Structures are given as C-alpha cells and as structure tokens.
Amino acid sequence: MATQLDKYFSDVKIPNSITKADIKSIKDWLSKQRHLPELSDRQIAIFIHSCFGALELTKNTIESYYTIRTHAPELFNGRNAKEVAETNNVIIATVLPDLSVEKDNLILAGFYDENPEKFNVQKAVRLFFSIWDLEGNLIPDATGWRVIISAKGFSLGHFTRITTNMGIVRKVICYLQDGLPLRLKGIHIFNAIPLVNQFLAVVKPIMKKELYQLIKVHPTNNIESLYDYVPKDSLPTNFGGKAPSLDELIKLSNEKMKKYEPWFADDEKLARVDESQRTGKPKNSGDIFGFDGSFKKLDFD
C-alpha cells in the first residue's frame, strides 16, 4: 500500500494548517475510488496543502498525480541514484539552500555540460521529477516553489532535441498543470538568448495560460531582473552568489538520492493506479494527456 511509503519520512511533520475534517473528507472520497492507492493522512495533507486547501482541486490533483505516473512510466519508473549522478554530469538540477524574495523554495536547473550531444530529454525530466518528488516529501509545508533555469549554453542542438521529443514535453506540461503536488509560483529563465523565446513559442499552444504566465524570461543583458525574485546571494558561487558551488550542491543532491533510493523503488510498486478497478472505462495514455484539468494556482505576481 502507498501508506507504507510514510516510513521514509516519519520524522517530517505534515503541514499543521490541514484540518482533520479536510483529511477525512478526502479519505471518504478515496474509499470510493477503487483504482487509486490507499493514502495516509500525511500524503493527503501534502495534496491539500499543495492545492491551497481547495478540496475539489485536491481530488483532481490526486487523480492526475497517480494516473499520470502510471501512464508515463518512462518518466517515473526505474529511477535510481546511478542514473541521477550520471545525468547530473550534464544537467543541473538541485535545490538551493536559501529562499526567494517571497520565501519560496528554489530549484536551480541548467546545463553542467553544454554539449547538446550529451543532452537526453527523458533523463533530464526523470532527474528533475526525482528531485521534486523528494523535496515535496521533505518540505511538505513549503509556501511555494520557484524554478530558476540558466539558459547559458542553450543551443540549436538542445532546441532540436527537445522539439523532436514533444511527446515527453506534453507529458511534462500535463503533470505540471494537473498532477504536481507542490505550489508552483514561478519559472524564471535567466541568461536567456533569443532562441529561448522561439522555444516558448513552440510550447505555448500546448500550455494553459495559467502555467505560461508563470514563466518569466530574464535576458542575458538584464539578469538583474531576476534579483527581484531571487536574491543574488542565494545563487551558487558559479553565478556570482554566495551559496555553495554547483559541484557542492550536486554532490549533496546525489547523496540525498542515494539515501532515498529505496523510496523510489517502493513508490513505483505502491503508488500507481489499477485501471482494472476504475469505475467506468479504464484510461489509457491517449485519454490522459489532454489539457482540460484544473491548474493549482492563485493570483501571484
């Protein structure tokens, strides 16, 4: 049962803003959803928190979270510390120790090795979702999350590899919009060259406006605009800040992944839907990756 996953985070307190009545309401609903795994109070509280306490949105997010993970195994299955360490030699994906101006948690992404021949879209997504899976459990009461992406080194080769994998891109967008159990407050792309805007023009038609509006581009000639959201000192020394270097942060990230590697194996076995138990017609990949769900967002700057 998915409740067995709690053993890995037994020392993490659930958000204290979540009421027992709200948890019971979701449990009552889950009891009628035979295709979904059984969830603990802790897991339910994380979902409610991520949805700002909106219970109907919480139900939609739980449904999307487990269904997407089941039908996108290439992004959520078989994840391990060895692959993460290898991918971290090409792609930066790490949590920063400091917070944003608005006290949101920060994830830094970018290119560690700028050679597009080494860039694998699927592995990059698996790395990023691995980091977010862990942090969502370790920091369940985060006020929000901001992703800051350095576009330094982004080239036509990277652009081509992404746009020839649009099936994966669509699944990522679907998960971010409908299944992510975190409060996504912003996506900031800095060191951005004009090619970044061309890429955004490609993905805009398959994004809901609520997600697209979270994206803010900070061009190479105006990186200072990033500091309105992310204090310069919060960045690694590689980007002129005072946080630990990328090498240090990636080392810590790899160690964390190694520590929680058993959780990923258990998550794959326990936290999936059973389509044979779904009321009505079982879903398949073609049914899922549309874009008519709800987006977990309130009005933020």
Long-range contacts (C-beta under 8 A, 24 or more apart in sequence): 1-37, 1-38, 1-270, 2-37, 2-38, 2-39, 2-40, 2-43, 2-270, 2-271, 3-38, 3-39, 3-40, 3-43, 4-266, 4-270, 5-40, 5-43, 5-263, 5-266, 5-267, 5-270, 5-271, 6-40, 6-42, 6-43, 8-137, 8-260, 8-262, 8-263, 8-266, 9-42, 9-137, 9-138, 12-42, 12-137, 12-138, 12-140, 13-140, 13-141, 14-41, 14-42, 14-45, 14-46, 14-140, 14-141, 15-45, 15-46, 15-48, 15-49, 15-140, 15-141, 16-141, 17-49, 17-53, 17-141, 18-44, 18-45, 18-48, 18-49, 18-53, 22-48, 22-53, 22-55, 23-48, 25-55, 26-55, 26-58, 26-59, 26-62, 29-59, 30-62, 33-63, 33-279, 34-274, 34-277, 34-278, 34-279, 35-273, 35-274, 35-275, 35-276, 35-277, 35-278, 35-279, 36-62, 36-63, 36-66, 36-273, 37-66, 37-270, 37-271, 37-272, 37-273, 42-140, 45-140, 46-136, 46-137, 46-140, 46-181, 47-181, 49-140, 49-141, 49-183, 50-136, 50-180, 50-181, 50-182, 50-183, 50-296, 51-296, 52-183, 52-296, 52-298, 57-294, 57-296, 60-178, 60-293, 60-294, 61-178, 61-179, 61-180, 61-181, 61-294, 61-296, 64-174, 64-175, 64-178, 64-179, 64-293, 65-179, 65-180, 65-181, 66-271, 66-272, 66-273, 67-179, 67-273, 67-283, 67-288, 68-171, 68-174, 68-175, 68-178, 68-179, 68-288, 69-179, 69-271, 69-272, 70-272, 70-273, 70-275, 71-283, 71-284, 71-285, 71-288, 71-289, 72-171, 72-175, 72-285, 74-122, 74-168, 75-122, 75-125, 75-126, 75-129, 75-168, 75-171, 75-172, 75-175, 76-126, 76-129, 76-268, 77-268, 78-268, 79-126, 79-130, 79-264, 79-268, 80-261, 80-264, 81-254, 81-257, 81-258, 81-261, 83-123, 83-126, 83-127, 84-127, 84-130, 84-253, 84-254, 84-257, 85-254, 85-257, 86-123, 87-120, 87-123, 87-124, 87-126, 87-127, 88-112, 88-127, 88-250, 88-253, 88-254, 89-113, 90-115, 90-118, 90-119, 90-120, 90-123, 90-124, 91-119, 91-123, 91-124, 91-127, 91-128, 92-150, 92-246, 92-250, 93-124, 93-127, 93-128, 93-131, 93-253, 94-131, 94-246, 94-249, 94-250, 94-252, 94-253, 95-131, 95-135, 95-249, 95-253, 96-148, 96-234, 96-235, 96-236, 96-243, 96-249, 97-243, 97-244, 98-231, 98-233, 98-234, 98-243, 99-234, 100-146, 100-185, 100-229, 100-230, 100-231, 100-234, 101-228, 101-229, 101-230, 101-231, 102-143, 102-144, 102-185, 102-229, 103-143, 104-142, 104-143, 104-144, 104-145, 104-146, 104-183, 104-185, 104-186, 105-135, 105-139, 105-142, 105-143, 105-144, 105-145, 105-146, 106-145, 106-146, 106-147, 106-148, 106-230, 106-234, 107-131, 107-132, 107-135, 107-145, 107-146, 107-147, 107-148, 108-148, 108-149, 108-150, 108-235, 108-236, 108-249, 109-147, 109-148, 109-149, 109-150, 110-149, 110-150, 110-151, 110-152, 110-153, 111-150, 111-152, 111-153, 111-154, 111-158, 112-246, 112-250, 114-152, 114-153, 114-155, 116-155, 116-156, 116-157, 116-158, 116-160, 116-161, 117-157, 119-157, 119-158, 119-161, 120-161, 121-161, 121-162, 121-165, 121-168, 121-169, 122-165, 122-168, 125-168, 125-172, 129-175, 130-257, 130-264, 131-253, 132-180, 132-182, 133-264, 133-267, 134-256, 134-257, 134-260, 134-263, 135-182, 136-181, 136-182, 137-263, 142-182, 142-183, 143-183, 144-182, 144-183, 144-184, 144-185, 144-300, 145-182, 145-183, 145-184, 145-185, 146-185, 146-186, 146-187, 146-188, 146-229, 146-230, 147-184, 147-186, 147-187, 147-188, 148-188, 148-190, 148-226, 148-230, 149-187, 149-188, 149-189, 149-190, 150-190, 150-191, 150-239, 151-189, 151-190, 151-191, 151-192, 151-193, 151-196, 152-191, 154-193, 154-195, 154-196, 155-195, 156-195, 159-195, 159-198, 159-199, 162-199, 163-199, 163-202, 169-203, 169-206, 170-206, 170-289, 171-289, 173-203, 173-206, 173-207, 173-211, 173-291, 174-288, 174-289, 174-290, 174-291, 174-293, 176-211, 177-207, 177-208, 177-210, 177-211, 177-291, 177-293, 177-295, 178-293, 178-294, 178-295, 180-296, 183-296, 184-211, 184-214, 184-296, 184-297, 185-214, 185-300, 186-214, 186-215, 186-216, 186-229, 186-300, 187-214, 187-215, 187-216, 188-215, 188-216, 188-218, 188-226, 188-229, 188-230, 189-215, 189-216, 189-217, 189-218, 190-218, 190-223, 190-226, 191-218, 191-220, 191-223, 192-217, 192-218, 192-219, 192-220, 193-219, 193-220, 206-291, 207-291, 208-291, 208-295, 210-295, 210-297, 211-295, 211-297, 214-297
